[in-house]
Amino acid sequence: MLEPSNKCRLGDSLQGEFPKNMSSLCKLQVVRLSSNYFNGKISVISNGPHGCVWSKWKIFDVSGNNFSGDLPNQFGDFKELEFLDLSLNSISGSIPTNSGELSSLRELHLHNNKLSGTIPESIGQLSNLKELRVQHNFLYGVVSDHHFENLKSLTGLDISSNELTLNVSSTWVPPFQVHEIDLSHCKVGPEFPKWLQTQRNITSLTMSNASISYDIPDWLYDISANITHLDISSNVLTGQVSQDIGDKMPRLTVLRLWGNNLTGGISSSLCKLDELDEINLSKNQLSGRLPRCWRASQKLKAFVFENNKLNGNIPKSLCHLQQLQVLSLHRNGFSGVIPNCLSNLQQMVFFDLSNNGLTSRLPPFGKHFQSLAMINLEKNHFVGGIPPQFCQLRYLRFLSLAQNNISGPIPNCIDGFLSMVDSTLYYEDWPYEDGLNVMVNTKGTSQMYGDVISYFFSIDLSANMLDGQIPEEFTRLVELQNMNLSQNNLSGHIPTNIGDLQNLESLDLSRNKLSGTIPSGISNMDFLSHLNLSFNKLSGPIPSGNHLRTVDDESVYRGNDGLCGAPLSKICPGDEPPGRDGRKSDNSNGERPSEGNLDIHNWFYAGLGPGFTVGFLGFCSILHFKRSWRISYFRAMDRAFEEFSMTMTITMLWLKRKIQQRE
């Protein structure tokens, strides 16, 4: 039994339904049951027999549980409530229209539920409300200035990730001064909302994917000198980034302008942002060179300019960014060499310089790059061999060096990629993934991977000049999902234990000089959906097995004259069908038996069709001309159908009775 008190705070890992005996605690004011495993209907909070409980509550927090059902109709009766947090549950239904009667409410958190319907205009009457957060629900409809009519205390607003449309007057002046606002994934555009000019205290502005398609207005950069977070990504914004952005927004920690149509160069004033943690201007039309003045950005963790039209060399000043975890410059026009000093960035996790014009040898990553999990250097002009230092990258789970001029053997120490050996060994502090995309050559095509790239294990060394054998150590990388070594000069046998790669989904060894037989274990790879061994020097029978039936296209084995067996037309020696005398035909060349040995079979099958046709037509003719036979036949068919229907009815009734008896 709970002791009478004005507070109730229970421990973690509690479960079951909401404690019903709380209904007798009429003096209860504070209830904190967050981050537990409570379940049941959320409406139980208003079921107190005396009606005294919820009339006195001031703080009610059940966030992070498993409550479901609709919000109670008595929602507006919580007159004394100041803080309400029902977030991170499975609450459904609509927000009650009497929400505007919660006159004492200061914070309302309903985010991350399954709420639907519209936001009631009555919320606009909550004059004491400071925080309104309803993001990540299924709300829809129009949000107008009436929804904010009397919210003069509002400092935090988040209605993102719903199906809402913001429709306010162009001359509307809000009664509030917000600090944080998030309208992402709402329809705000096509113009920038002019009422934002009135918000002089804003520190965080997020309007990603908000259907805005005009130029960035000049006044946005003057909105507040205290702004730390600016995210207007994934719109259709045009124009140029202000050359004074670093001077006008000196406290920026996050700058996200990716996924727009911005043009022009990159201002060196960005280098003045010494508090900057993340900068992402990818997927635009930016041109020119990167500034060379990044020494001051010591807190920078993510530097993302991929998919632009940038050129020139990679600036050496990036080597001073000791906290850098993400460097993505792929799909630009960078040339020259990778600065060797970049290998000193010990916090690096995501390194993507693919699709550029970089030259020279591969950097000796390894000793200092202990956190590196993803390297993508494909589609450049690198030469020389794969440095053995790569084998020291214990957390590496994605490596692509495809379409370069890399030569020499694959290092035997490749099993040093310990994350590919044991998936429990991984870099826990994986950096942000917002806006990052990686093109992966897998399953015979190029596929774009977004956020899931951090869970994808892949090695792609295709389209180079690698030689020597495929190291047996490859077969220890049991977490691999994609392995592409095609279009090289690899020789020798396919590793005998290739079947140990049970997680492999795509294996491409085509266009090499591999010889010997195909290991039988390849037929036991449960997840293998794409296989290409074409244009090698393989010989012997193709392994058979249930799992290879999904890759039974002849093109998989094309260009290997020594292979035989299904799905190829060439039969292996010893598998020929018996001849007329019961002995196997002499077919040492592996071709299918001649037509002469199959005369009997051919005549037998040739006679089946005409025989069936003549018999069927004769039967139909008798029924047509012989009335008595026709009547007897159809009566017999009707009788058989009636007996079948009766039997089925009796059986169903018997089964139904048995089920009812058991219940």
MOWO-V647993 format. One record per residue. N is the residue number from 1. RES is the residue in three letters. PHI is phi in whole degrees, -180 to 180 (none if undefined). BURIAL is 1 if it has 24 or more other C-alpha atoms within 12 Angstrom, else 0. Layout:
BEGIN
N_RES_PHI_BURIAL, N_RES_PHI_BURIAL
END
This chain:
BEGIN
1_MET_none_0, 2_LEU_-72_0, 3_GLU_-78_0, 4_PRO_-59_0, 5_SER_-165_0, 6_ASN_-96_0, 7_LYS_-137_1, 8_CYS_-142_1, 9_ARG_-132_1, 10_LEU_-101_0, 11_GLY_-73_0, 12_ASP_-83_0, 13_SER_65_0, 14_LEU_-83_0, 15_GLN_-144_0, 16_GLY_103_0, 17_GLU_-86_1, 18_PHE_-59_1, 19_PRO_-60_1, 20_LYS_-70_0, 21_ASN_-71_0, 22_MET_-67_1, 23_SER_-65_1, 24_SER_-95_0, 25_LEU_-94_1, 26_CYS_-72_1, 27_LYS_-97_0, 28_LEU_-65_1, 29_GLN_-122_1, 30_VAL_-125_1, 31_VAL_-127_1, 32_ARG_-126_1, 33_LEU_-127_1, 34_SER_-71_1, 35_SER_56_1, 36_ASN_-125_1, 37_TYR_-126_1, 38_PHE_-68_1, 39_ASN_-139_1, 40_GLY_96_0, 41_LYS_-80_1, 42_ILE_-68_1, 43_SER_-65_1, 44_VAL_-62_1, 45_ILE_-66_1, 46_SER_-107_1, 47_ASN_-96_1, 48_GLY_-61_0, 49_PRO_-66_0, 50_HIS_-100_0, 51_GLY_69_0, 52_CYS_-97_1, 53_VAL_-66_1, 54_TRP_-72_1, 55_SER_-76_1, 56_LYS_-109_1, 57_TRP_-59_1, 58_LYS_-112_1, 59_ILE_-130_1, 60_PHE_-136_1, 61_ASP_-131_1, 62_VAL_-123_1, 63_SER_-65_1, 64_GLY_70_1, 65_ASN_-123_1, 66_ASN_-123_1, 67_PHE_-68_1, 68_SER_-138_1, 69_GLY_83_1, 70_ASP_-88_1, 71_LEU_-68_1, 72_PRO_-68_1, 73_ASN_-67_0, 74_GLN_-81_1, 75_PHE_-53_1, 76_GLY_-76_1, 77_ASP_-84_1, 78_PHE_-81_1, 79_LYS_-64_1, 80_GLU_-92_1, 81_LEU_-66_1, 82_GLU_-111_1, 83_PHE_-136_1, 84_LEU_-130_1, 85_ASP_-129_1, 86_LEU_-114_1, 87_SER_-68_1, 88_LEU_58_1, 89_ASN_-130_1, 90_SER_-126_1, 91_ILE_-74_1, 92_SER_-121_1, 93_GLY_79_1, 94_SER_-107_1, 95_ILE_-75_1, 96_PRO_-56_1, 97_THR_-69_1, 98_ASN_-88_1, 99_SER_-61_1, 100_GLY_-68_1, 101_GLU_-88_1, 102_LEU_-80_1, 103_SER_-65_1, 104_SER_-95_1, 105_LEU_-66_1, 106_ARG_-109_1, 107_GLU_-136_1, 108_LEU_-128_1, 109_HIS_-119_1, 110_LEU_-121_1, 111_HIS_-72_1, 112_ASN_57_1, 113_ASN_-130_1, 114_LYS_-124_1, 115_LEU_-68_1, 116_SER_-133_1, 117_GLY_83_0, 118_THR_-99_1, 119_ILE_-84_1, 120_PRO_-66_1, 121_GLU_-66_1, 122_SER_-62_1, 123_ILE_-60_1, 124_GLY_-66_1, 125_GLN_-95_1, 126_LEU_-83_1, 127_SER_-69_1, 128_ASN_-95_1, 129_LEU_-69_1, 130_LYS_-105_1, 131_GLU_-124_1, 132_LEU_-127_1, 133_ARG_-132_1, 134_VAL_-128_1, 135_GLN_-66_1, 136_HIS_58_1, 137_ASN_-132_1, 138_PHE_-121_1, 139_LEU_-73_1, 140_TYR_-146_1, 141_GLY_102_0, 142_VAL_-99_1, 143_VAL_-109_1, 144_SER_-113_1, 145_ASP_-65_1, 146_HIS_-66_1, 147_HIS_-70_1, 148_PHE_-119_1, 149_GLU_-53_1, 150_ASN_-126_1, 151_LEU_-86_1, 152_LYS_-74_1, 153_SER_-98_1, 154_LEU_-64_1, 155_THR_-123_1, 156_GLY_-135_1, 157_LEU_-134_1, 158_ASP_-140_1, 159_ILE_-119_1, 160_SER_-70_1, 161_SER_56_1, 162_ASN_-132_1, 163_GLU_-113_1, 164_LEU_-99_1, 165_THR_-119_1, 166_LEU_-88_1, 167_ASN_-133_1, 168_VAL_-121_1, 169_SER_-65_0, 170_SER_-66_0, 171_THR_-105_0, 172_TRP_-66_0, 173_VAL_-117_0, 174_PRO_-63_1, 175_PRO_-80_0, 176_PHE_-117_1, 177_GLN_-129_1, 178_VAL_-80_1, 179_HIS_-99_1, 180_GLU_-130_1, 181_ILE_-143_1, 182_ASP_-133_1, 183_LEU_-118_1, 184_SER_-65_1, 185_HIS_62_1, 186_CYS_-113_1, 187_LYS_-89_1, 188_VAL_-110_1, 189_GLY_-73_1, 190_PRO_-81_0, 191_GLU_-92_1, 192_PHE_-66_1, 193_PRO_-63_1, 194_LYS_-69_1, 195_TRP_-65_1, 196_LEU_-63_1, 197_GLN_-61_1, 198_THR_-84_0, 199_GLN_-91_1, 200_ARG_-91_1, 201_ASN_-109_1, 202_ILE_-69_1, 203_THR_-115_1, 204_SER_-141_1, 205_LEU_-126_1, 206_THR_-126_1, 207_MET_-140_1, 208_SER_-73_1, 209_ASN_51_1, 210_ALA_-114_1, 211_SER_62_1, 212_ILE_-96_1, 213_SER_-132_1, 214_TYR_-104_1, 215_ASP_-64_1, 216_ILE_-70_1, 217_PRO_-68_0, 218_ASP_-61_0, 219_TRP_-66_0, 220_LEU_-62_1, 221_TYR_-72_1, 222_ASP_-103_1, 223_ILE_-62_1, 224_SER_-166_1, 225_ALA_-76_1, 226_ASN_-97_1, 227_ILE_-66_1, 228_THR_-115_1, 229_HIS_-132_1, 230_LEU_-128_1, 231_ASP_-132_1, 232_ILE_-125_1, 233_SER_-76_1, 234_SER_54_1, 235_ASN_-120_1, 236_VAL_-126_1, 237_LEU_-69_1, 238_THR_-123_1, 239_GLY_87_0, 240_GLN_-115_1, 241_VAL_-76_1, 242_SER_-55_1, 243_GLN_-71_0, 244_ASP_-109_0, 245_ILE_-58_1, 246_GLY_-69_1, 247_ASP_-86_0, 248_LYS_-85_1, 249_MET_-126_1, 250_PRO_-69_1, 251_ARG_-101_1, 252_LEU_-58_1, 253_THR_-112_1, 254_VAL_-132_1, 255_LEU_-129_1, 256_ARG_-124_1, 257_LEU_-123_1, 258_TRP_-71_1, 259_GLY_73_1, 260_ASN_-128_1, 261_ASN_-120_1, 262_LEU_-71_1, 263_THR_-125_1, 264_GLY_87_0, 265_GLY_-93_1, 266_ILE_-105_1, 267_SER_-72_1, 268_SER_-72_1, 269_SER_-67_1, 270_LEU_-62_1, 271_CYS_-66_1, 272_LYS_-81_1, 273_LEU_-81_1, 274_ASP_-77_1, 275_GLU_-101_1, 276_LEU_-64_1, 277_ASP_-105_1, 278_GLU_-148_1, 279_ILE_-133_1, 280_ASN_-137_1, 281_LEU_-117_1, 282_SER_-71_1, 283_LYS_57_1, 284_ASN_-129_1, 285_GLN_-120_1, 286_LEU_-68_1, 287_SER_-134_1, 288_GLY_88_0, 289_ARG_-106_1, 290_LEU_-73_1, 291_PRO_-59_1, 292_ARG_-110_1, 293_CYS_-125_1, 294_TRP_-90_1, 295_ARG_-59_1, 296_ALA_-78_1, 297_SER_-86_1, 298_GLN_-70_1, 299_LYS_-96_1, 300_LEU_-67_1, 301_LYS_-112_1, 302_ALA_-133_1, 303_PHE_-126_1, 304_VAL_-126_1, 305_PHE_-131_1, 306_GLU_-66_1, 307_ASN_57_1, 308_ASN_-133_1, 309_LYS_-123_1, 310_LEU_-75_1, 311_ASN_-145_1, 312_GLY_85_0, 313_ASN_-88_1, 314_ILE_-77_1, 315_PRO_-66_1, 316_LYS_-70_0, 317_SER_-65_1, 318_LEU_-64_1, 319_CYS_-66_1, 320_HIS_-87_1, 321_LEU_-87_1, 322_GLN_-67_1, 323_GLN_-95_1, 324_LEU_-65_1, 325_GLN_-112_1, 326_VAL_-126_1, 327_LEU_-128_1, 328_SER_-130_1, 329_LEU_-125_1, 330_HIS_-69_1, 331_ARG_59_1, 332_ASN_-131_1, 333_GLY_-125_1, 334_PHE_-66_1, 335_SER_-133_1, 336_GLY_83_0, 337_VAL_-109_1, 338_ILE_-79_1, 339_PRO_-57_1, 340_ASN_-60_0, 341_CYS_-67_0, 342_LEU_-63_1, 343_SER_-70_1, 344_ASN_-91_1, 345_LEU_-82_1, 346_GLN_-71_1, 347_GLN_-92_1, 348_MET_-63_1, 349_VAL_-120_1, 350_PHE_-123_1, 351_PHE_-129_1, 352_ASP_-133_1, 353_LEU_-121_1, 354_SER_-69_1, 355_ASN_57_1, 356_ASN_-132_1, 357_GLY_-122_1, 358_LEU_-72_1, 359_THR_-126_1, 360_SER_75_0, 361_ARG_-84_1, 362_LEU_-69_1, 363_PRO_-65_1, 364_PRO_-79_1, 365_PHE_-59_1, 366_GLY_150_1, 367_LYS_-56_0, 368_HIS_-99_1, 369_PHE_-93_1, 370_GLN_-68_1, 371_SER_-96_1, 372_LEU_-64_1, 373_ALA_-114_1, 374_MET_-143_1, 375_ILE_-125_1, 376_ASN_-132_1, 377_LEU_-123_1, 378_GLU_-67_1, 379_LYS_58_1, 380_ASN_-129_1, 381_HIS_-129_1, 382_PHE_-70_1, 383_VAL_-127_1, 384_GLY_82_0, 385_GLY_-95_1, 386_ILE_-82_1, 387_PRO_-61_1, 388_PRO_-63_1, 389_GLN_-62_1, 390_PHE_-56_1, 391_CYS_-65_1, 392_GLN_-85_1, 393_LEU_-83_1, 394_ARG_-66_1, 395_TYR_-94_1, 396_LEU_-65_1, 397_ARG_-129_1, 398_PHE_-142_1, 399_LEU_-137_1, 400_SER_-133_1, 401_LEU_-119_1, 402_ALA_-63_1, 403_GLN_57_1, 404_ASN_-127_1, 405_ASN_-121_1, 406_ILE_-77_1, 407_SER_-129_1, 408_GLY_87_1, 409_PRO_-83_1, 410_ILE_-79_1, 411_PRO_-58_1, 412_ASN_-68_1, 413_CYS_-87_1, 414_ILE_-63_1, 415_ASP_-75_1, 416_GLY_-72_1, 417_PHE_-75_1, 418_LEU_-66_1, 419_SER_-65_1, 420_MET_-82_1, 421_VAL_-89_1, 422_ASP_-140_0, 423_SER_-68_1, 424_THR_-73_0, 425_LEU_-96_0, 426_TYR_-147_1, 427_TYR_-80_1, 428_GLU_-71_0, 429_ASP_-90_0, 430_TRP_-63_1, 431_PRO_-71_1, 432_TYR_-59_1, 433_GLU_-121_1, 434_ASP_-63_1, 435_GLY_86_1, 436_LEU_-85_1, 437_ASN_-137_1, 438_VAL_-132_1, 439_MET_-86_1, 440_VAL_-118_1, 441_ASN_-86_1, 442_THR_-148_1, 443_LYS_56_1, 444_GLY_79_1, 445_THR_-151_0, 446_SER_-100_0, 447_GLN_-125_0, 448_MET_-89_0, 449_TYR_-112_0, 450_GLY_-102_0, 451_ASP_-60_0, 452_VAL_-73_0, 453_ILE_-61_1, 454_SER_-72_1, 455_TYR_-111_1, 456_PHE_-110_1, 457_PHE_-103_1, 458_SER_-151_1, 459_ILE_-130_1, 460_ASP_-129_1, 461_LEU_-117_1, 462_SER_-69_1, 463_ALA_56_1, 464_ASN_-128_1, 465_MET_-127_1, 466_LEU_-68_1, 467_ASP_-133_1, 468_GLY_82_0, 469_GLN_-93_1, 470_ILE_-76_1, 471_PRO_-60_1, 472_GLU_-60_1, 473_GLU_-62_1, 474_PHE_-57_1, 475_THR_-72_1, 476_ARG_-87_1, 477_LEU_-84_1, 478_VAL_-70_1, 479_GLU_-89_1, 480_LEU_-58_1, 481_GLN_-110_1, 482_ASN_-137_1, 483_MET_-137_1, 484_ASN_-130_1, 485_LEU_-117_1, 486_SER_-68_1, 487_GLN_58_1, 488_ASN_-132_1, 489_ASN_-119_1, 490_LEU_-69_1, 491_SER_-130_1, 492_GLY_81_0, 493_HIS_-91_1, 494_ILE_-68_1, 495_PRO_-50_1, 496_THR_-58_0, 497_ASN_-95_1, 498_ILE_-58_1, 499_GLY_-67_1, 500_ASP_-71_1, 501_LEU_-82_1, 502_GLN_-70_1, 503_ASN_-93_1, 504_LEU_-68_1, 505_GLU_-104_1, 506_SER_-141_1, 507_LEU_-131_1, 508_ASP_-127_1, 509_LEU_-118_1, 510_SER_-68_1, 511_ARG_57_1, 512_ASN_-128_1, 513_LYS_-126_1, 514_LEU_-71_1, 515_SER_-131_1, 516_GLY_84_0, 517_THR_-93_1, 518_ILE_-83_1, 519_PRO_-57_1, 520_SER_-64_0, 521_GLY_-63_1, 522_ILE_-67_1, 523_SER_-80_1, 524_ASN_-108_1, 525_MET_-85_1, 526_ASP_-60_1, 527_PHE_-101_1, 528_LEU_-68_1, 529_SER_-117_1, 530_HIS_-139_1, 531_LEU_-137_1, 532_ASN_-140_1, 533_LEU_-117_1, 534_SER_-67_1, 535_PHE_55_1, 536_ASN_-129_1, 537_LYS_-126_1, 538_LEU_-75_1, 539_SER_-144_1, 540_GLY_90_1, 541_PRO_-74_1, 542_ILE_-79_1, 543_PRO_-58_1, 544_SER_-110_0, 545_GLY_172_0, 546_ASN_-59_0, 547_HIS_-76_1, 548_LEU_-84_1, 549_ARG_-68_1, 550_THR_-79_0, 551_VAL_-128_1, 552_ASP_-95_1, 553_ASP_-78_0, 554_GLU_-58_1, 555_SER_-64_0, 556_VAL_-61_1, 557_TYR_-114_1, 558_ARG_-58_1, 559_GLY_81_1, 560_ASN_-118_1, 561_ASP_-63_0, 562_GLY_-88_1, 563_LEU_-82_1, 564_CYS_-149_1, 565_GLY_96_1, 566_ALA_-58_1, 567_PRO_-90_1, 568_LEU_-73_1, 569_SER_-79_0, 570_LYS_-81_1, 571_ILE_-89_1, 572_CYS_-73_1, 573_PRO_-56_0, 574_GLY_95_0, 575_ASP_-105_0, 576_GLU_-70_1, 577_PRO_-70_0, 578_PRO_-65_0, 579_GLY_-83_0, 580_ARG_-67_0, 581_ASP_-87_0, 582_GLY_88_0, 583_ARG_-95_0, 584_LYS_-65_0, 585_SER_-70_1, 586_ASP_-76_0, 587_ASN_-138_0, 588_SER_-65_0, 589_ASN_-85_0, 590_GLY_83_1, 591_GLU_-83_0, 592_ARG_-68_1, 593_PRO_-59_1, 594_SER_-73_0, 595_GLU_-65_0, 596_GLY_-62_0, 597_ASN_-77_0, 598_LEU_-119_0, 599_ASP_-58_0, 600_ILE_-61_0, 601_HIS_-64_0, 602_ASN_-63_0, 603_TRP_-66_0, 604_PHE_-64_0, 605_TYR_-70_0, 606_ALA_-66_0, 607_GLY_-83_0, 608_LEU_-62_0, 609_GLY_-63_0, 610_PRO_-60_0, 611_GLY_-62_0, 612_PHE_-65_0, 613_THR_-63_0, 614_VAL_-62_0, 615_GLY_-63_0, 616_PHE_-67_0, 617_LEU_-65_0, 618_GLY_-62_0, 619_PHE_-63_0, 620_CYS_-64_0, 621_SER_-65_0, 622_ILE_-62_0, 623_LEU_-64_0, 624_HIS_-73_0, 625_PHE_-93_0, 626_LYS_-106_0, 627_ARG_-63_0, 628_SER_-64_0, 629_TRP_-66_0, 630_ARG_-63_0, 631_ILE_-65_0, 632_SER_-64_0, 633_TYR_-64_0, 634_PHE_-71_0, 635_ARG_-65_0, 636_ALA_-64_0, 637_MET_-65_0, 638_ASP_-63_0, 639_ARG_-65_0, 640_ALA_-65_0, 641_PHE_-66_0, 642_GLU_-64_0, 643_GLU_-64_0, 644_PHE_-64_0, 645_SER_-63_0, 646_MET_-65_0, 647_THR_-62_0, 648_MET_-63_0, 649_THR_-64_0, 650_ILE_-63_0, 651_THR_-63_0, 652_MET_-64_0, 653_LEU_-64_0, 654_TRP_-66_0, 655_LEU_-64_0, 656_LYS_-63_0, 657_ARG_-65_0, 658_LYS_-63_0, 659_ILE_-64_0, 660_GLN_-64_0, 661_GLN_-64_0, 662_ARG_-67_0, 663_GLU_-72_0
END
